[in-house]
Amino acid sequence: MRVIKTVLLGVMASSLAACVSTRGLHPSGQLTTPEQVKAEHSLEEVKLTPAAWPTTDWWVALGDPQLTALINEALRDNPGLAEADALARQAQAEAARYDAERGPSLTASGGMTGARLSEKEAGLVLPQVTGTFAWVKQAGLNFSWDIDVWGGRRDAWQAAVGRDRAAEIDRRAARIALSVNITRAYLQLAQAFAYKDIAEADLVRSNRVRDLTRTYIEGGLGDPQSIHQVSTEAGQAEQEVAEADEAIDAARTALSVLLGKGPDRGLEIARPLPLRPGALEVPNDLAAGLLGRRPDLVAARWRVEAAALDVKSYKTQFLPNISLTAMAGLFALGDNVNLFQLPARTYNVAPAISLPIFDAGSLRAGLRSSDAAYDQAVAQYNQTLIKAVNQVSDLLSSLRSDQIQIRVQRQVVVNAQRSWDDAMTRYKVGLAPEMDTLIIRQQLLNAERTMAALVRQQGDVSVRLIDALGGGFHDEEGLAAATAASSPKDRAKL
């Protein structure tokens, strides 16, 4: 007996030694930490405060109720959000499927089969029905359970839960992106109206210059050729008015698309109020805080966790697997035999164990693929983190530049306004010709046009910075929850 046991142990050890192995296969990706992304010197001139993260409804601070109403309407009606919603539901269903596959299954079956059995088929076994037509009746319950000894199915379910979580975050990110795009289009609409005011004022001015020039020429006080130059300026001013109208229509159409409505909806949008983008402060835990404030980073981290669990799940395929099947039911052969009686009962139990020994490299190739998928998820996360910090730094630099330019340009506008006021005063008391006031008026309009462009640029950069800081998103549950699931009840916690 001892000899037999020794032989069996030797055979088992030899089988295990000859089995497919994971030896030498492992992912190599390393997550970048916030400490590795240096940004202190780039932010040394920026005011830092712990409470500077954007709020969920950050657009309210811009001070235009119509903008708030438009964003709420778009979040309700935009059809583009349906795709993100569908992907989130699909990921949720996939996680539920993986969860269901972890448990046993039980199916019921029943049926009747009529047949004539020949002597060669059943003559020796069932002589009572040989050569006659008879009914075979059966009913039963079939039980099967692939026992998750090594936790591979549990890991696969948790990976699906992670992808479900990432898809849900993508769904929220789509709403943030929509609010950002609406606000940027709204800023374009405001700038278009400002440009139209300036263009119309310049058209009035250039037409007056043309009229005065024609009067001077008719009185013999001007060069006849100068009428061509001033007429050209008047034509350009008229063209700028038309371009401003086109820009207004284009901005309204863009908003109609974002709202998920037809072009007539855009015609109902009134002129925006003067917005107050202001100067944004920056949180003092920028690099680390982005991990829970930017949806793309949080989603990328969940996908890393899911890929890691996929690797763990796949490795269990290299280990012995235990499964259990069983059947209990009723079986009767013959027309006059009652199926529902005790002698018709039948049942079987079939536990089984399997172990991969040779598969021509299929399992190892699959594990290499899982390792590569993990490395890809890590690389995408690292790239997203580095891009996020650099994006914030670049936008802060642009915002600082815009603030300086606006401060300088504001003084330019003040000086131009004073110069025009002085010219108008001299003209009214007869100390200066009207033509001088019109020339100075052009300088003021040019300064106002530059100011309008800078204000819109500052607003656009501010909105983009809000987006770069997460747009009001916050992962309150924390990234550590990605690997915290331990039962189906934990699904709701993730």
Buried (B, 14 or more C-beta within 10 A) or exposed (E): EEEEEEEEEEEEEEEEEEBBEBEEBEBEBEEBEBEEBEBEEBBEEBEEEEEBBBEEEBBEBBBBEEBBEBBEBBBEEBEEBEEBBEBBBEBBEBBBEBBEBBEEEEEEEEEEEEBEBEEEEBEEEEEEBBEEEBBBBBBBBBBBBBEBBBBBBBBBBBBBBBBBBBBBBBBBBBBBBBBBBBBBBBBBBBBBBBBBBBBBBBBBBBBBBBEBBBEBBEEEEBEEEBBEEBBEBBEEBBEBBEBBBEBBBBBBBBBBBBBBBEEEBBEEBEEBEEBEBEEBBBBBBBBBBBBBBBBBBBBBBBBBBBBBBBBBBBBBBBBBBBBBBBBEBBBBBBEEBEBEEEEBEEEEEEEEEEBBEEEEEEBBEEBBEBBBBBBBBBBBBBEBBEEBBBBBBBBBBBBBBBBEBBEEBBEBBEEBBEBBEEBBEBBEEEEBBBBBBBBBBBBBBBBBBBBBBBBBBBBBBBBBBBBBBBBBBBBEBEBEBBBEBEEBEEBEEB
